[in-house]
């Protein structure tokens, strides 16, 4: 075979491979997609993930199955997705905890919060709400501060795990109010049921608590945002309730394993961004106290790095260390 013939054959082979790869990406998806929720069923991550998954299944015309892989404050599910095939058929629903807070607390994680993933978009931002059981003697934040000062180190608060914004909301509360509380981290199950039952005096909880506030199963004392929430207009901010300078905002987001082809990332982003603009989705999220985002993958990457730095400073100043 002449050299020119060999070159032509090689060129045709490469062109064929590239064409096949492009066609495969254009055909994506052809089977079910697994949406790994890195926190337990009933958690904020799970609830928002199921809203997204349902509508994503409709738009992509393939099943999108939510698979809860909870544990270690989102690190179990995140590590699973980080090691998954980069073909777009496994994506991750996780949070500020697993991808901005944990990297500042755990030096030997099984994934790199930045390098192991392709950012797709942020679902939305939300405040936490300080809640107590419906029959609690604490009627406001001042009552809790008074009780904590009268009996230092005896009053406890729950969270879904070490390093979550629920946990850090309590740490910031202690720091700014000058009190000492006992942190009760939950691992594989939601903490809220124990708060509703009165087993734990209080917790800072996100969007999933709203329905329980409205039906009277818990009493809301304050929100962690700088401004009151439209969905809870009568609930003061922590600053209004007597803790000046208090503000914490959480976020939930979606990633894919690093190496997923850019056309697939773009398609996922485009579809999810459209879902987040859908009036039904907007209404459902706003009722939960979540402000829809739909940030582009590029903007999300910049935002995540900034968040890692910000939360790292808070963790260091509060002296929080992994147990």
Buried (B, 14 or more C-beta within 10 A) or exposed (E): EEEEEEEEEEEEEEEEEEEEEEEBBEEBBEEEBBBBBBBBBBBBBBBBBBBBBEBBBEBBEBEBEBBBBBBBBBBBBBBBBBEBEBBBBBBBBBBBBBBBBBBBBBEEBBBEBBEBBBBBBBBBBBBBBBBBBBEBEBEBBBBBBEBBEEEEEEBBBBBBBBBBBBBBBBBBBBBBBEBEBBBBBBBEBBBBBBBBEEEBBBBBBBBBBBEBBEEEBBBBBBBBBBEBBEBBEEBBBBBBBBBEEBBBBBBBBBBBBBEBBEBBBBBBBEBBBBBBEBEEBBEBBBBBBBBBBBBBBEBBBEBBEEBBEEBBEBBEEEEBEBE
